[in-house]
């Protein structure tokens, strides 16, 4: 499942294919936020997530990822 991770403050975004490892999701969030990739991402809660059709997802990306892993 393609998901777009967007920082609404800067419009910086990255597209990822779920499912993937949780650590990789955190790394991508760090890139979108332009923060230290190994640090705690306090601003990650402000990120927005969209599906391939551009619909905003209201569910947590980690829950979606877990559900896709089965």
N, C-alpha and C positions, 0 to 999 in steps of 0.2 A: 504494500500500500504506500503510495507516494504521499508524503506530508511536507508541507512548507512551514518552516520555523521562521517567524518574523518578529523583529524588535520594532514595535510601533513607533518608538521615539526616533529611530534613525532610518527606518524602512530597510535595514539590512536583513537579508534573508538567505536561507540555505534550504535546499530540497533534499530530503532523505527518503530512503526506502525502508519501511518497517516490514518485518521485525528486524531488529539489530540489537547488539549488546548495549546494555544500559550505560556503560561507561562511554561508549561511542556517542550516545545521545547527549550526554553531559558535555563531551568534548565539542560537539557541534554547537550546543547552546553557548558555550564559551566563545566560540568563533563569532557567532552572531552578535553576542554582546560585546565582543572585542575586549574581553577580560582575560585574566590569567586562567588558562584552561585547566590547571590542576587545583585551583582554589575553590572556595565555596562560592556558588553563583547566587548571590542574594537577589539579583535582578531577574533571575530565571522565571519567577512567578509572573513577571510582566510580559513575557513572551506570548505571542499568539500563534495558533496552529491552524493550518488550512489544508483541506484535502485537495486532490488533483483537479477538482472542479471549481476550486476557489471558495468553497463553503467553510466558514469558520467552525472549528471543532471546539465544543465546550467540555469535552472529556480530557482528562490528563493524558499526556503523550505516553507516560510510562504505563498507564493502565491499558491504553490501546495496544502498545507494544506487547505487553504480557498476554493480552487476549489473542493477538495474532500468533504468538508463539504456541498457544494452545496449552 
